[in-house]
Amino acid sequence: MTIAAIIAEFGAYYLNNGQNAARLVQLLFRPAVTEQLFSPRVTDDTLYQASQTRLGRILQPFHKNWTPLGALEALPIVIKNFRMKADLEETPDDLEATWLGFLAGDSLDRKAWPFVRWFIEVHALPQIQEDYELNEIYLGVRAEPNGTVPGAAGTAMDGIKVQVNGFITSGKTVPMVLGAIPSDPKAFCDYVEAMAHTTLKRYRNVPMYMNMNEDLALRYAIGRDAKYNLTTAYVQGAPTPDGNNPLATAVPIQHARQRVIGLPSMGDSTKIWMSPADNMIRLEKKTQNAGQFQIENVDRKVKLYTDFRKGVGFLMPGAIFTNDQDLAA
């Protein structure tokens, strides 16, 4: 821990002046909302294997000769379940002779000190959720760790972006040619509507969330209000999901079953994508560990660790609908 600024400002001693945890403030954490778009699969497998089957045309005009038509095809599907962890180490004794001394304790077992519970509940658990949302689930590109230093942010898993771009490169997903994102809100509203209205017809009537970064979702909402003169009829909140009801803020698209939502995970990406809910799979293993830590007291240090598996993927790349932007892996 780094508390030099506290010591410099308040002194290297503890005086009980009524301070408590209520005086410790933090910036808001971003909850992990993107994964809630995906259908959960709790599994012990590290790979989820399935197959897409398809059959071509079989109906033909009648005649008496035998002329078979159509052949069944089975395509492999693999979704990876990535192992990730959090390792933390702190020395609570550093707090004792400081303004933060109320988080210290009298027990020889440092695990029992108030600091540990406060640290886990207020910082560690929310930080896991924020790291997963902002670094991994969309932007992540898996890189194997070397085992000696912490892995870099965004390397714990293959996220949505690298998967979709991989499908585009292999020809399994065909992007819609819509061009650059318009900066004008009304023009961007037209852009979004064009994407919805030109979706593959067999999926055009399927409800889907059209996912984009938060700034673009707000731009669409402003443009939609302006285009349809809705600003005096109602006040629409920012189309960014929250942790309690993450999908309730989605904004409708005129003459379409899709709705726009802004995802924190997408950063400043200009990619826009959507897929039916039953095509989007979220793998989970040891999920309870994402909400708890094993705690050890070693040499007056407190060590905390947890590990679990997470992964997201798509069953049928052909049912992913995306624009032609941000195609670099």
C-alpha positions as CSV (number, residue, x, y, z in Angstrom):
1,M,0.0,0.0,0.0
2,T,1.1,3.6,-0.6
3,I,0.1,5.9,2.3
4,A,3.0,8.4,2.1
5,A,0.6,11.3,1.3
6,I,-1.5,10.4,4.4
7,I,1.5,10.5,6.6
8,A,2.8,13.7,5.2
9,E,-0.6,15.5,5.6
10,F,-1.9,13.9,8.9
11,G,1.4,12.8,10.6
12,A,2.9,9.4,11.4
13,Y,0.7,8.7,14.4
14,Y,-2.9,7.7,15.2
15,L,-5.3,9.9,17.1
16,N,-8.9,8.8,17.5
17,N,-10.7,11.8,16.4
18,G,-13.8,10.0,15.3
19,Q,-12.6,9.0,11.8
20,N,-14.0,5.8,10.4
21,A,-14.6,4.0,7.1
22,A,-17.3,6.5,6.2
23,R,-14.6,9.1,5.6
24,L,-12.8,6.9,3.0
25,V,-14.2,7.7,-0.4
26,Q,-13.6,6.2,-3.8
27,L,-14.5,6.9,-7.4
28,L,-17.3,4.8,-8.8
29,F,-16.4,1.4,-10.2
30,R,-17.7,0.3,-13.5
31,P,-19.8,-2.9,-13.1
32,A,-19.4,-5.9,-15.5
33,V,-22.5,-5.4,-17.6
34,T,-21.4,-6.7,-21.1
35,E,-21.4,-10.3,-20.0
36,Q,-25.1,-10.0,-19.2
37,L,-25.9,-9.9,-22.9
38,F,-24.7,-13.5,-23.1
39,S,-26.5,-16.7,-22.1
40,P,-24.7,-18.4,-19.2
41,R,-23.3,-21.9,-19.4
42,V,-21.8,-23.1,-16.1
43,T,-19.4,-25.9,-17.1
44,D,-16.3,-27.8,-15.8
45,D,-15.0,-27.8,-19.4
46,T,-12.2,-25.5,-20.4
47,L,-13.6,-25.7,-24.0
48,Y,-17.2,-25.5,-25.0
49,Q,-17.7,-27.6,-28.1
50,A,-20.8,-27.7,-30.3
51,S,-21.6,-27.9,-34.0
52,Q,-23.7,-25.9,-36.4
53,T,-25.6,-28.1,-38.8
54,R,-27.1,-26.9,-42.0
55,L,-28.8,-28.4,-45.0
56,G,-29.1,-26.8,-48.5
57,R,-32.2,-26.7,-50.7
58,I,-34.1,-30.0,-50.9
59,L,-37.4,-29.1,-52.5
60,Q,-37.6,-29.8,-56.3
61,P,-40.2,-30.3,-59.0
62,F,-41.7,-33.9,-59.1
63,H,-40.6,-36.4,-61.6
64,K,-40.5,-40.2,-61.4
65,N,-36.7,-40.6,-61.4
66,W,-34.6,-40.6,-58.2
67,T,-32.6,-37.3,-58.0
68,P,-31.4,-36.7,-54.4
69,L,-30.7,-33.1,-53.6
70,G,-29.1,-31.5,-50.5
71,A,-26.3,-32.7,-48.2
72,L,-26.1,-32.2,-44.4
73,E,-23.1,-30.2,-43.3
74,A,-21.7,-30.0,-39.7
75,L,-19.4,-27.2,-38.7
76,P,-17.3,-27.2,-35.5
77,I,-17.8,-24.6,-32.8
78,V,-15.3,-24.0,-30.1
79,I,-15.6,-21.4,-27.3
80,K,-12.7,-21.0,-24.8
81,N,-13.1,-20.7,-21.1
82,F,-10.1,-18.7,-19.9
83,R,-8.5,-19.0,-16.4
84,M,-7.8,-15.7,-14.6
85,K,-6.8,-14.7,-11.2
86,A,-6.2,-11.9,-8.7
87,D,-3.2,-11.9,-6.3
88,L,-2.9,-9.2,-3.6
89,E,-0.5,-8.6,-0.8
90,E,-0.7,-5.9,1.9
91,T,0.9,-5.1,5.2
92,P,-1.8,-3.8,7.6
93,D,0.8,-2.9,10.2
94,D,1.7,0.1,8.0
95,L,-1.7,1.6,9.0
96,E,-1.2,1.5,12.8
97,A,0.7,4.7,13.4
98,T,-1.3,6.8,10.8
99,W,-4.7,8.5,10.5
100,L,-5.9,5.2,9.0
101,G,-5.1,3.4,12.3
102,F,-8.8,2.6,12.8
103,L,-8.4,-0.1,10.2
104,A,-5.7,-1.8,12.2
105,G,-6.5,-4.3,15.0
106,D,-5.2,-5.9,18.2
107,S,-5.2,-9.5,17.1
108,L,-2.0,-11.3,16.1
109,D,-4.0,-12.7,13.2
110,R,-3.9,-9.8,10.7
111,K,-6.7,-11.5,8.7
112,A,-9.0,-10.5,11.5
113,W,-8.2,-6.8,11.3
114,P,-10.9,-4.4,10.0
115,F,-8.7,-3.4,7.1
116,V,-9.0,-6.8,5.4
117,R,-12.8,-6.9,5.1
118,W,-12.9,-3.2,4.1
119,F,-10.3,-3.8,1.5
120,I,-12.0,-6.8,-0.1
121,E,-15.5,-5.4,-0.1
122,V,-14.8,-1.8,-1.0
123,H,-11.8,-2.2,-3.4
124,A,-10.8,-5.7,-4.5
125,L,-14.2,-7.2,-5.5
126,P,-15.4,-4.2,-7.4
127,Q,-12.0,-3.8,-9.1
128,I,-12.2,-7.4,-10.5
129,Q,-15.6,-6.5,-12.1
130,E,-14.2,-3.2,-13.5
131,D,-11.0,-4.9,-14.9
132,Y,-13.1,-7.6,-16.6
133,E,-15.4,-5.0,-18.2
134,L,-12.9,-2.4,-19.3
135,N,-9.9,-4.6,-20.2
136,E,-11.0,-8.1,-21.1
137,I,-14.5,-9.0,-22.3
138,Y,-14.4,-6.8,-25.4
139,L,-10.8,-5.6,-25.8
140,G,-9.0,-8.7,-24.6
141,V,-6.4,-10.5,-26.7
142,R,-5.1,-13.6,-24.9
143,A,-1.3,-13.7,-24.3
144,E,0.2,-16.5,-22.3
145,P,1.9,-15.2,-19.1
146,N,5.6,-15.8,-18.5
147,G,4.9,-16.9,-14.9
148,T,7.3,-14.3,-13.3
149,V,5.4,-11.0,-13.6
150,P,1.8,-10.0,-13.7
151,G,0.2,-10.3,-17.1
152,A,-0.6,-7.1,-18.9
153,A,-4.2,-5.6,-18.9
154,G,-6.3,-7.0,-21.7
155,T,-4.4,-10.3,-22.1
156,A,-6.5,-12.7,-19.9
157,M,-8.9,-13.8,-22.6
158,D,-9.9,-13.4,-26.2
159,G,-12.6,-10.8,-26.1
160,I,-15.5,-10.0,-28.4
161,K,-13.6,-7.7,-30.7
162,V,-10.8,-10.1,-31.6
163,Q,-13.3,-12.9,-32.1
164,V,-15.6,-10.9,-34.4
165,N,-12.7,-9.6,-36.5
166,G,-11.3,-13.1,-36.7
167,F,-14.7,-14.3,-38.1
168,I,-14.6,-11.4,-40.6
169,T,-11.0,-12.3,-41.7
170,S,-12.0,-16.0,-42.2
171,G,-15.2,-15.0,-44.1
172,K,-17.5,-16.5,-41.5
173,T,-19.0,-13.1,-40.7
174,V,-19.7,-10.6,-43.5
175,P,-19.7,-7.0,-42.3
176,M,-22.2,-4.4,-43.5
177,V,-20.5,-1.8,-45.7
178,L,-21.7,1.4,-44.0
179,G,-18.6,3.5,-44.0
180,A,-17.2,5.8,-41.4
181,I,-19.2,6.8,-38.3
182,P,-21.0,10.2,-38.9
183,S,-20.2,12.9,-36.3
184,D,-23.6,14.5,-36.8
185,P,-26.1,12.9,-34.4
186,K,-29.0,13.0,-37.0
187,A,-26.7,11.5,-39.6
188,F,-25.6,8.8,-37.1
189,C,-29.3,8.0,-36.4
190,D,-29.7,7.4,-40.1
191,Y,-26.6,5.2,-40.0
192,V,-27.9,3.0,-37.2
193,E,-31.3,2.7,-38.8
194,A,-29.6,1.6,-42.1
195,M,-27.8,-1.1,-40.2
196,A,-30.9,-2.4,-38.6
197,H,-33.0,-2.2,-41.8
198,T,-30.4,-4.1,-43.9
199,T,-29.8,-6.9,-41.4
200,L,-30.1,-10.4,-43.0
201,K,-33.9,-10.8,-43.6
202,R,-34.2,-14.0,-41.7
203,Y,-33.0,-12.2,-38.6
204,R,-34.5,-8.8,-39.2
205,N,-37.5,-9.5,-37.0
206,V,-35.4,-11.0,-34.1
207,P,-35.0,-8.7,-31.1
208,M,-31.4,-7.8,-30.5
209,Y,-29.3,-5.3,-28.7
210,M,-27.2,-3.2,-31.1
211,N,-24.0,-2.7,-29.1
212,M,-21.7,0.3,-29.5
213,N,-19.5,2.5,-27.3
214,E,-21.1,4.8,-24.8
215,D,-20.4,8.0,-26.7
216,L,-21.9,6.6,-29.9
217,A,-25.0,5.4,-28.0
218,L,-25.5,8.9,-26.6
219,R,-24.9,10.4,-30.1
220,Y,-27.6,8.1,-31.5
221,A,-30.1,9.0,-28.7
222,I,-29.5,12.7,-29.3
223,G,-29.9,12.2,-33.1
224,R,-33.0,10.2,-32.7
225,D,-34.6,12.8,-30.6
226,A,-33.7,15.5,-33.1
227,K,-34.8,13.5,-36.1
228,Y,-38.2,12.6,-34.7
229,N,-38.7,15.8,-32.6
230,L,-38.8,13.8,-29.4
231,T,-36.9,16.2,-27.2
232,T,-40.1,18.0,-25.9
233,A,-42.0,14.7,-25.4
234,Y,-39.8,13.0,-22.9
235,V,-36.4,13.1,-21.3
236,Q,-34.3,10.0,-22.1
237,G,-31.4,9.1,-19.8
238,A,-28.0,8.2,-21.1
239,P,-28.1,4.8,-22.9
240,T,-25.4,3.3,-20.7
241,P,-26.3,0.2,-18.6
242,D,-25.9,0.2,-14.9
243,G,-25.3,-2.7,-12.5
244,N,-28.9,-3.0,-11.3
245,N,-30.8,-3.1,-14.6
246,P,-28.2,-3.1,-17.3
247,L,-30.4,-3.4,-20.4
248,A,-33.3,-1.1,-19.4
249,T,-31.6,1.9,-20.9
250,A,-31.6,0.6,-24.5
251,V,-33.0,3.1,-27.0
252,P,-35.4,1.9,-29.7
253,I,-34.7,2.0,-33.4
254,Q,-37.5,3.2,-35.7
255,H,-39.2,0.4,-37.6
256,A,-36.9,-2.2,-36.2
257,R,-36.9,-4.9,-33.4
258,Q,-33.4,-3.9,-32.3
259,R,-32.4,-1.5,-29.6
260,V,-29.2,0.5,-29.1
261,I,-27.1,0.2,-26.0
262,G,-23.8,1.7,-25.0
263,L,-21.2,-0.7,-23.4
264,P,-18.4,0.5,-21.1
265,S,-16.3,-2.4,-22.4
266,M,-16.1,-1.0,-25.9
267,G,-14.0,2.0,-25.0
268,D,-13.7,4.3,-28.0
269,S,-14.1,1.4,-30.6
270,T,-16.1,2.4,-33.7
271,K,-17.4,-1.1,-34.2
272,I,-21.1,-1.7,-33.9
273,W,-22.3,-5.3,-33.5
274,M,-25.3,-7.3,-32.6
275,S,-26.4,-11.0,-32.4
276,P,-29.4,-12.9,-31.1
277,A,-29.2,-13.7,-27.4
278,D,-29.3,-17.5,-28.0
279,N,-26.2,-17.2,-30.3
280,M,-24.1,-15.6,-27.6
281,I,-22.7,-17.9,-24.9
282,R,-21.0,-17.0,-21.6
283,L,-18.9,-19.7,-20.1
284,E,-18.4,-19.8,-16.3
285,K,-16.5,-22.1,-14.0
286,K,-15.9,-21.5,-10.2
287,T,-17.9,-18.3,-10.6
288,Q,-18.4,-18.1,-6.8
289,N,-14.7,-17.3,-6.6
290,A,-15.1,-14.0,-8.4
291,G,-16.9,-12.8,-5.3
292,Q,-14.6,-14.1,-2.6
293,F,-10.9,-14.3,-1.7
294,Q,-8.8,-16.9,0.1
295,I,-6.9,-15.0,2.9
296,E,-3.6,-16.0,4.4
297,N,-1.5,-14.3,7.1
298,V,2.2,-14.8,6.4
299,D,5.0,-12.9,8.1
300,R,2.6,-10.2,9.3
301,K,1.6,-9.7,5.7
302,V,-1.9,-10.5,4.4
303,K,-2.1,-12.3,1.1
304,L,-5.4,-12.6,-0.8
305,Y,-6.0,-14.6,-3.9
306,T,-8.8,-15.9,-6.1
307,D,-9.1,-17.6,-9.4
308,F,-11.9,-18.6,-11.8
309,R,-12.7,-19.1,-15.4
310,K,-14.7,-16.9,-17.8
311,G,-15.2,-16.8,-21.5
312,V,-17.6,-15.5,-24.1
313,G,-18.2,-16.5,-27.7
314,F,-20.7,-17.1,-30.5
315,L,-22.2,-20.3,-31.8
316,M,-22.8,-19.1,-35.4
317,P,-20.5,-16.4,-36.8
318,G,-23.0,-16.0,-39.6
319,A,-25.5,-14.6,-37.1
320,I,-23.2,-11.8,-36.0
321,F,-24.1,-8.4,-37.6
322,T,-21.5,-5.7,-37.6
323,N,-20.4,-2.6,-39.4
324,D,-17.1,-2.4,-41.4
325,Q,-15.2,-0.4,-38.8
326,D,-12.4,-1.1,-36.3
327,L,-11.3,-4.3,-38.1
328,A,-7.8,-4.5,-36.7
329,A,-7.2,-7.3,-34.2
